[in-house]
Amino acid sequence: MADERNPTGDPLIEQAEAADAARAANLFDVRRFIGGLFLIYGAVLTVLGLFASEAEIAKAAGVNANLWTGVVMLIVGGGFLAWALAAPVGAEELADGDGSGERPAAH
């Protein structure tokens, strides 16, 4: 069916536009940004924890807080990125059926 986005009504054009929209949504997926920030800060804290002095460890009641926090942040960041790659935003839209991206009306 022809509309103002696709005046020819060509289904291949509609599929290409839907794929472009899915790529754009996936590129700016917030899970990628959050995962990347967790990885960056986790790497910094892990390095600081690896080279922590005994005095710094003693301040934290004998626990190398930078090291453990950095390792946990690396795991969480990796989890966010794995989630973003395993379930892209566009796949959810295509699984809905029509690819319009519109949610059904609330009951």
C-alpha positions in Angstrom: 0.0 0.0 0.0 1.4 3.4 -1.0 1.9 6.1 1.6 3.9 9.3 1.9 7.1 7.4 3.1 6.9 5.0 0.2 4.8 6.4 -2.6 5.5 3.4 -4.9 4.2 0.8 -2.4 7.2 -1.4 -3.2 7.7 -3.9 -0.4 11.5 -4.0 -1.0 11.7 -0.3 -0.2 9.7 -0.8 2.9 12.0 -3.6 4.0 15.1 -1.5 3.3 13.7 1.4 5.3 12.8 -0.9 8.2 16.3 -2.3 8.2 17.8 1.2 8.2 15.6 2.2 11.1 16.6 -1.0 13.0 20.3 -0.2 12.4 19.9 3.3 13.6 18.1 2.2 16.7 20.7 -0.4 17.4 23.5 2.0 17.0 22.2 4.3 19.7 21.1 1.6 22.0 21.6 2.8 25.6 22.9 -0.6 26.7 26.0 -0.1 24.5 26.8 3.2 26.2 26.2 1.9 29.7 28.2 -1.2 29.0 31.0 0.8 27.5 31.2 3.1 30.5 31.2 0.2 32.9 34.0 -1.4 31.0 36.1 1.9 31.0 35.6 2.6 34.7 36.0 -1.0 35.6 39.4 -1.2 33.7 40.6 2.0 35.5 39.6 0.7 38.9 41.1 -2.8 38.2 44.4 -1.2 37.3 44.3 1.0 40.4 43.5 -2.0 42.5 46.4 -4.1 41.0 48.9 -1.4 42.0 47.3 -0.4 45.3 49.7 0.1 48.3 49.3 -1.6 51.6 48.2 1.7 53.2 45.4 2.1 50.7 44.2 -1.5 51.4 44.5 -1.0 55.1 42.1 2.1 54.8 39.5 -0.3 53.5 39.7 -2.8 56.3 42.1 -5.0 54.4 40.0 -5.3 51.3 41.3 -4.2 48.0 38.1 -2.3 47.2 39.3 -0.8 43.9 40.2 -4.3 42.5 37.0 -6.0 43.5 34.8 -3.1 42.4 36.7 -2.9 39.1 36.3 -6.6 38.4 32.5 -6.4 39.2 32.2 -3.4 36.9 34.0 -5.3 34.1 31.6 -8.2 34.5 28.5 -5.9 34.5 29.8 -4.0 31.5 30.4 -7.2 29.6 26.9 -8.3 30.5 25.4 -5.1 29.1 27.3 -5.4 25.9 26.5 -9.1 25.6 22.8 -8.3 26.1 22.9 -5.6 23.5 24.5 -7.9 21.0 22.3 -10.9 21.8 19.0 -9.0 21.6 19.3 -6.1 19.2 16.6 -3.4 19.3 15.6 -4.0 15.6 15.0 -7.7 16.2 12.3 -6.9 18.8 10.6 -4.6 16.2 10.7 -7.2 13.5 9.4 -9.9 15.8 6.2 -7.7 16.3 5.2 -8.5 12.8 4.3 -5.4 10.8 7.6 -3.6 11.5 5.7 -0.3 12.0 7.3 0.1 15.4 4.0 1.2 16.9 2.8 -0.4 20.1 -0.7 -1.8 20.3 -3.3 0.4 22.1 -3.6 -0.1 25.8 -6.7 -1.8 27.0 
